[in-house]
Amino acid sequence: MSFLGSITQRGLNALSSLRMLYSVPQQTTPLSTLTSPVVQQEEVPSKAESCSLKQSSSVRIPGALKKEILIRDVIDSDLLERLASIFKDCPQVDTLTPLVVMYHTEYNMSVWSYDSHLEREKIVSNFIQMSLKVIESLESSGFWCDFIDPTSGMPYHGSYSNETFTECDEDFHRLDDCLSLEDIGCCRALMHCDWGFNIFAGLLLTDAPKDVLMQAYNSANFSS
C-alpha cells in the first residue's frame, strides 16, 4: 500500500470511530406496543341511567329547555284513587293516564336563590302553556285532560279541591321510580336519580290513550 493510501485508510477509520462515538441511539418501540390492540371498553349505564332509559323518553325542546317525559300505562290503584280525588271532574278512574314532565334545571331547586326563582318561573310558564296546548288538542278529539297548576298544587281547570298535589307531596315520587322525596332538614324536596335536586316536575292527567297523548304532546312542543 502506498503512503498516500495508508493515510487515506487511517482517515476513514478515524471518521468511523468518531461516528460511533457521537451517534445517538435510535429509540425502539416496545414489542408490547406493537402487538397489543387498543380495546375500547363499552360504557355500562348505571342503575340510575338504566332507570331513566327504561321508563322515560328524553325530548330536547328548541330554545334550551331540557325535558324528560314519562307516560305511565299502569299505576297502582291507591295512587290512582288519590289522583281521582284531586281531579274531581275526571271520567272513569281506570281509564286515566298520567303524563309526568320533568325539567332538568340549571340551578338546585331545593335551595332558594334569585337565579333558581327566575328559572322556576320560566319553567312554570313553559309547562302551563304546553299543558294548555295539550288540553286543547285532546279536547278537540273528545278526550278529557287537566293538569296540576304548579303555583297552587290544584287542578288548573277542575273543580275546587281542598287537597293539593305538589312536587313535595309524599305520593308524587310514586309516579316514577327515578324520583324520590328527600328530607333536607327544614322541608322535603323532589330528587331525580340522575339530576339530583336540579329538577322541576309537572303532572297532566287524561283519559286519552297513550299514543294519542304522545301525539298531542309532540304537537304542543314542536308546533310553531
C-alpha positions as CSV (number, residue, x, y, z in Angstrom):
1,M,0.0,0.0,0.0
2,S,1.3,3.5,-0.9
3,F,2.0,6.1,1.7
4,L,-1.0,8.2,0.4
5,G,-3.3,5.2,0.5
6,S,-2.2,4.4,4.1
7,I,-3.1,8.0,5.2
8,T,-6.5,7.8,3.5
9,Q,-7.3,4.5,5.1
10,R,-6.4,5.8,8.6
11,G,-8.6,8.8,8.0
12,L,-11.5,6.7,7.1
13,N,-11.0,4.5,10.2
14,A,-10.9,7.6,12.4
15,L,-14.0,9.1,10.9
16,S,-15.8,5.8,11.5
17,S,-14.8,5.8,15.2
18,L,-16.0,9.4,15.6
19,R,-19.4,8.5,14.1
20,M,-19.8,5.6,16.6
21,L,-18.7,7.7,19.5
22,Y,-21.1,10.6,18.9
23,S,-24.0,8.8,17.3
24,V,-27.4,9.0,19.1
25,P,-29.0,5.6,19.6
26,Q,-32.5,5.3,17.9
27,Q,-35.4,4.7,20.3
28,T,-37.2,1.5,19.6
29,T,-40.9,0.8,20.1
30,P,-41.6,-1.9,22.7
31,L,-42.9,-5.1,21.2
32,S,-45.9,-4.9,23.5
33,T,-46.9,-1.6,22.0
34,L,-46.8,-3.1,18.5
35,T,-48.7,-6.2,19.3
36,S,-51.3,-5.1,21.9
37,P,-54.5,-3.9,20.3
38,V,-56.3,-0.9,21.6
39,V,-59.6,-2.1,23.2
40,Q,-62.4,0.4,23.8
41,Q,-64.4,-0.6,26.8
42,E,-68.2,-0.3,26.4
43,E,-69.8,2.1,28.8
44,V,-72.3,0.3,31.1
45,P,-75.1,2.5,32.2
46,S,-75.5,3.0,35.9
47,K,-78.7,1.9,37.8
48,A,-79.9,5.4,37.7
49,E,-79.2,5.7,33.9
50,S,-81.0,2.4,33.3
51,C,-84.0,3.7,35.2
52,S,-84.1,6.8,33.1
53,L,-83.7,5.0,29.8
54,K,-86.3,2.3,30.6
55,Q,-89.1,4.4,31.9
56,S,-89.0,7.7,30.0
57,S,-88.0,9.3,26.8
58,S,-85.9,12.4,26.5
59,V,-87.0,15.3,24.4
60,R,-85.0,18.4,23.6
61,I,-87.2,21.5,23.1
62,P,-85.8,24.1,20.7
63,G,-84.8,27.0,22.9
64,A,-82.7,25.2,25.5
65,L,-85.2,23.7,28.0
66,K,-84.2,20.1,28.6
67,K,-87.1,17.8,29.4
68,E,-87.7,14.2,30.2
69,I,-91.2,12.8,29.9
70,L,-92.9,9.7,31.3
71,I,-96.2,8.3,30.3
72,R,-97.4,5.6,32.7
73,D,-99.5,2.8,31.3
74,V,-100.4,1.4,34.7
75,I,-100.1,2.9,38.2
76,D,-101.1,1.4,41.5
77,S,-104.8,1.6,42.5
78,D,-104.1,3.7,45.6
79,L,-102.3,6.4,43.7
80,L,-105.0,6.3,41.0
81,E,-107.7,6.8,43.6
82,R,-105.7,9.7,45.1
83,L,-105.4,11.4,41.8
84,A,-109.1,10.9,41.1
85,S,-110.0,12.5,44.4
86,I,-108.0,15.6,43.4
87,F,-109.2,15.8,39.8
88,K,-112.9,15.7,40.7
89,D,-114.1,16.2,37.1
90,C,-112.2,13.3,35.7
91,P,-114.1,10.5,34.0
92,Q,-113.9,6.8,34.8
93,V,-110.8,6.2,37.1
94,D,-109.4,3.1,35.4
95,T,-109.1,5.0,32.1
96,L,-106.7,7.7,33.4
97,T,-103.2,8.1,32.1
98,P,-100.7,10.4,33.8
99,L,-98.0,12.3,31.9
100,V,-95.1,13.4,34.1
101,V,-92.9,16.2,32.6
102,M,-89.5,16.6,34.2
103,Y,-87.3,19.6,33.5
104,H,-83.6,19.3,34.1
105,T,-82.8,22.7,35.8
106,E,-79.6,24.6,35.8
107,Y,-80.0,25.5,39.5
108,N,-80.6,23.4,42.6
109,M,-84.4,23.7,43.3
110,S,-84.1,22.5,46.9
111,V,-82.3,25.8,47.8
112,W,-83.9,29.2,47.3
113,S,-81.9,31.7,45.3
114,Y,-82.7,34.6,43.0
115,D,-81.5,32.6,40.0
116,S,-83.4,29.4,40.9
117,H,-86.5,31.5,41.5
118,L,-86.3,33.1,38.0
119,E,-85.6,29.7,36.4
120,R,-88.6,28.1,38.1
121,E,-90.9,30.9,37.0
122,K,-89.7,30.4,33.4
123,I,-90.2,26.7,33.6
124,V,-93.7,27.0,35.2
125,S,-94.7,29.3,32.4
126,N,-93.5,26.9,29.8
127,F,-95.2,24.0,31.5
128,I,-98.5,25.8,31.7
129,Q,-98.5,26.9,28.1
130,M,-97.5,23.5,26.9
131,S,-100.2,21.8,29.0
132,L,-102.9,24.2,27.7
133,K,-102.0,23.2,24.1
134,V,-102.2,19.5,25.0
135,I,-105.6,20.0,26.6
136,E,-106.9,21.9,23.6
137,S,-105.7,19.1,21.2
138,L,-107.1,16.3,23.3
139,E,-110.5,18.0,24.0
140,S,-110.9,18.7,20.3
141,S,-110.7,14.9,19.8
142,G,-113.3,14.2,22.6
143,F,-110.9,13.4,25.5
144,W,-110.7,14.8,29.0
145,C,-107.5,16.3,30.2
146,D,-106.3,18.6,33.0
147,F,-103.0,19.3,34.9
148,I,-101.8,20.3,38.3
149,D,-101.2,24.1,38.4
150,P,-97.6,24.3,39.9
151,T,-98.5,27.6,41.6
152,S,-101.3,26.2,43.6
153,G,-101.0,22.4,43.6
154,M,-104.6,22.1,42.4
155,P,-106.2,21.2,39.0
156,Y,-105.9,24.1,36.6
157,H,-109.4,23.7,35.1
158,G,-111.1,21.3,37.5
159,S,-113.5,21.9,40.4
160,Y,-112.0,23.3,43.6
161,S,-110.5,20.8,45.9
162,N,-109.2,21.0,49.5
163,E,-106.5,18.5,48.5
164,T,-103.3,19.5,46.7
165,F,-100.7,17.6,44.8
166,T,-97.3,19.3,44.6
167,E,-93.8,18.1,43.8
168,C,-93.2,17.7,47.5
169,D,-96.3,15.5,48.1
170,E,-95.5,12.1,49.6
171,D,-97.2,10.4,46.6
172,F,-95.6,12.5,43.7
173,H,-92.4,10.4,43.6
174,R,-94.5,7.3,43.2
175,L,-95.2,8.3,39.6
176,D,-91.7,7.3,38.6
177,D,-89.1,5.0,40.1
178,C,-86.4,7.6,39.1
179,L,-88.0,10.1,41.5
180,S,-87.6,10.2,45.3
181,L,-88.6,12.6,48.1
182,E,-85.7,13.6,50.3
183,D,-85.7,15.2,53.7
184,I,-83.4,18.2,53.6
185,G,-83.9,19.3,57.2
186,C,-86.3,22.2,57.0
187,C,-88.5,20.6,54.4
188,R,-88.7,17.9,51.7
189,A,-87.5,18.2,48.1
190,L,-88.0,16.1,45.0
191,M,-84.9,14.4,43.7
192,H,-84.1,12.8,40.3
193,C,-81.9,9.7,40.1
194,D,-79.6,11.4,37.5
195,W,-80.1,15.1,38.1
196,G,-80.3,15.3,41.9
197,F,-82.2,18.3,43.1
198,N,-81.9,20.1,39.7
199,I,-85.4,19.2,38.7
200,F,-88.9,20.6,38.3
201,A,-91.7,18.2,37.6
202,G,-95.3,18.7,36.4
203,L,-98.2,16.4,36.0
204,L,-101.0,16.1,33.4
205,L,-103.8,13.6,33.6
206,T,-106.1,12.4,30.8
207,D,-108.3,9.6,29.6
208,A,-106.8,9.6,26.2
209,P,-104.8,6.5,25.0
210,K,-101.0,6.7,25.3
211,D,-100.4,7.2,21.5
212,V,-102.9,10.0,21.3
213,L,-101.4,11.7,24.3
214,M,-97.9,11.4,22.9
215,Q,-99.1,12.9,19.6
216,A,-100.7,15.8,21.4
217,Y,-97.6,16.4,23.5
218,N,-95.3,16.4,20.5
219,S,-97.6,18.8,18.6
220,A,-97.7,21.2,21.6
221,N,-93.9,21.3,21.8
222,F,-92.8,21.4,18.2
223,S,-95.6,23.4,16.5
224,S,-94.7,26.9,15.7
